[in-house]
Each structure stands twice: as structure tokens, then as C-alpha cells.
């Protein structure tokens, strides 16, 4: 597992992901264009004009992979029921002080908070 992660790091440095990869992952998580532009670290105007084939930075590519991992984790927790997971992502969650998980996904700390909550659900500790 560690070797494959190391390989991913060097592959991303050589060939970062494309904006289209960010859009695909963010769309699966129900993110809107404003959130996608925050994730891409550009203004909404720049985001809308940027070619979908343009390369992301290493850091943004890494964040997209982290979000893709969170998406897979969420599907596992919700027994592959994508609509239930997406509904949860857009709901006020009491354990998150009534915040909406989707609103937390543009920050690394927010992604960690959402992952922790998914782990609690998975283990029945909520």
C-alpha cells in the first residue's frame, strides 16, 4: 500500500490531474461551481473560462484524489447507495454542529472532519 502511494506522488508530480478530473469528482460529491473554484484555488470567473484539459497543480491534484477517496469511503459506508450518500452530504448533521458536510469539502481540515464522521457512522458511534 505504501509503495502505491509513493508511486502516486511521483506520478502526480510528473503529470498532475486535469480540471476535468476535479469537475468529475466534485460533481459526484454534489459540489457547485463556486465550491469547485474554491477547490481549484481560482476565482469563479477564471474557473468558468479555464479549459477543462488544463493541468492542476500538484497540491490541487492531491486534494482531488483525497476527495475521490472520501467519495469511495462514503459509498462504502452507505452500502453503495449513491443517492443516500449524496443526500447525507447535503443535510445538516447534528454531530457536525448542524453543518452540511458538502460545505466542508473545500478545506483539508473539513475533509478530515467529514471522514471522521463517516468512520463514526461506519462503526455505529454517532
MOPE-V902454 format. One record per residue. RES is the residue in three letters. PHI is phi in whole degrees, 0 to 359 (none if undefined). D_FIRST is the distance of its C-alpha to the first C-alpha in Angstrom with 2 decimals. Layout:
# MOPE-V902454
res	phi	d_first
RES	PHI	D_FIRST
RES	PHI	D_FIRST
This chain:
# MOPE-V902454
res	phi	d_first
UNK	none	0.00
UNK	298	3.82
UNK	298	5.47
UNK	293	5.27
UNK	292	6.43
UNK	297	8.77
UNK	300	9.96
UNK	298	10.75
UNK	303	12.72
UNK	291	14.76
UNK	295	15.36
UNK	295	16.64
UNK	293	18.81
UNK	287	20.29
UNK	218	20.73
UNK	299	20.64
UNK	294	20.93
UNK	258	24.47
UNK	303	26.67
UNK	299	26.67
UNK	292	22.93
UNK	299	23.76
UNK	297	26.76
UNK	298	25.00
UNK	293	22.39
UNK	297	25.13
UNK	295	27.48
UNK	299	25.20
UNK	270	25.21
UNK	77	28.99
UNK	280	29.29
UNK	267	32.61
UNK	297	33.46
UNK	298	34.22
UNK	294	30.78
UNK	297	29.23
UNK	293	31.37
UNK	298	30.29
UNK	298	26.64
UNK	281	27.52
UNK	62	29.55
UNK	222	32.74
UNK	293	36.03
UNK	297	36.61
UNK	295	39.14
UNK	296	36.76
UNK	301	34.07
UNK	293	36.63
UNK	273	37.79
UNK	293	34.53
UNK	298	33.68
UNK	297	30.76
UNK	273	29.53
UNK	291	29.41
UNK	281	26.24
UNK	271	24.78
UNK	288	23.97
UNK	302	20.52
UNK	297	20.76
UNK	290	21.96
UNK	301	19.36
UNK	298	16.65
UNK	295	18.71
UNK	298	18.98
UNK	296	15.24
UNK	296	15.32
UNK	292	18.32
UNK	297	16.85
UNK	296	14.12
UNK	297	17.16
UNK	300	19.06
UNK	298	16.65
UNK	298	16.57
UNK	299	20.36
UNK	298	20.81
UNK	298	19.02
UNK	296	21.26
UNK	262	24.29
UNK	50	23.76
UNK	64	23.29
UNK	270	26.66
UNK	300	26.29
UNK	294	29.87
UNK	294	29.51
UNK	295	26.42
UNK	295	28.30
UNK	298	31.37
UNK	299	29.54
UNK	300	28.21
UNK	256	31.86
UNK	257	33.44
UNK	289	34.62
UNK	250	32.51
UNK	307	34.52
UNK	293	31.53
UNK	253	30.92
UNK	54	34.60
UNK	62	35.43
UNK	277	33.31
UNK	264	31.81
UNK	308	27.98
UNK	304	28.30
UNK	288	30.34
UNK	265	27.58
UNK	282	24.94
UNK	270	26.30
UNK	237	25.29
UNK	301	21.94
UNK	296	23.55
UNK	294	24.76
UNK	300	21.40
UNK	298	20.26
UNK	298	23.50
UNK	294	23.01
UNK	299	19.48
UNK	299	21.04
UNK	292	23.86
UNK	298	21.76
UNK	296	20.06
UNK	297	23.65
UNK	298	24.80
UNK	302	22.04
UNK	262	23.05
UNK	72	26.73
UNK	245	27.33
UNK	216	29.33
